């Protein structure tokens, strides 16, 4: 099972890199979300996936009788999910603000690079020249 999850994590990370390097901001946000989920799955897999009894130690024992899943990665993932959700909301607010200011989400356009509206750039016809 761990091998299958390792392949899934690899595919998710490669898809996230592809989305993040595309140059369109909405794809970057989706890539960031996918990267966060891939890292959470990686941490969860590193905590060992074992269908065994809960890690309880009997009165006469000092150690666990059999290997058990580690609870620390599960607690870390719960924290990472909350932080990832907050980061996603923050990125969506930044995305909305960027689109409101530049009227584009494509990082290759001049409007986005110079952080101006299209009517402020020379050579681009807009509302100011039509009036």
PyMOL commands that set and color helices and strands:
alter all, ss='L'
color gray80, all
select helices_A, chain A and resi 2-20+25-46+72-102+110-113+118-120+127-130
alter helices_A, ss='H'
color red, helices_A
deselect
rebuild
show_as cartoon
